[in-house]
């Protein structure tokens, strides 16, 4: 990807920790703040979409959460929901202060676990003009129960025990016990779903991002399994675009569509494929729908007639 001349590294503070971000200066005064999914760093998790948004004139601020990637924070590889929500607030403030950005035209974009965060960010950041929620983890307990169909009992028990040991060790300052982001059923991994195991192929083709450490602290699995951000959607203060994939077995489309139905201003786009389809076979319709949404809500312009994505009524329900 030819990005070296189109983006610059910036840093901002969140809770006393320095977070690293790529800033793509835009030309239309609007900016999209982006964060990758759980355990993913900013390059594999945002590059394909950031490049397209930037090519359309939007500024982009794509950041690493603290404890991941190029951001500071120790111990490493810990997905802490409260910390990450604080990182979102700091990133949005950073974006609004960029010289070419109109603070009234800032949007948020996230997928998977970050997509779940967006439901909360849309409540807590009233300055947001719009938000895009892509294949979000809207209901952790529901996703966890469904994921058990793709994991052995022994594998689930081992992951739970490792998570509890890791959480206990964290209380006394021990080094995190790490688990892979994905693995086949029976292994100790965050995801053992069929589409969950497509993450490396979808986000890291040809090992394009060799520095991406595809592991998280085992305690992260416990926190995500109880996370239900979709419940906050009814209090969202900005328009939401909720992009779901109908064969998603990792985050599940049903809870996301239900969250959109409760939101005051939400649109749902249904795409075929699994959890990572917006990065692979469904990339074009995903980008087209998201650009149309951004143009409408950040620029006040009628979108181009893309016609590829199918937008459903938010009251419609998906099968999960």
Secondary structure, 3 states (H helix, E strand, C coil): CCCCCCCEEEEEEECCEEEEEEEECCCCCCEEEEECCCCCCHHHHHHHHHHHHHHCCCEEEEECCCCCCCCCCCCCCCCCHHHHHHHHHHHHHHHHCCCCCCCCCEEEEEEEHHHHHHHHHHHHCCCCCEEEEEEECCCHHHHHHHHHHHCCHHHHHHHHHHHHHHHHHHHCCCCCCEEEEECCCCCCEEECCCCHHHHHHHHCHHHCCCCCCCEEECHHHHHHHCCCHHHHHHHCCCEEEEEEECCCCCCCHHHHHHHHHHCCCEEEEEECCCCCHHHCCCHHHHHHHHHHHHHHHHHCCCCCCCCCCEEECCCCCCCC
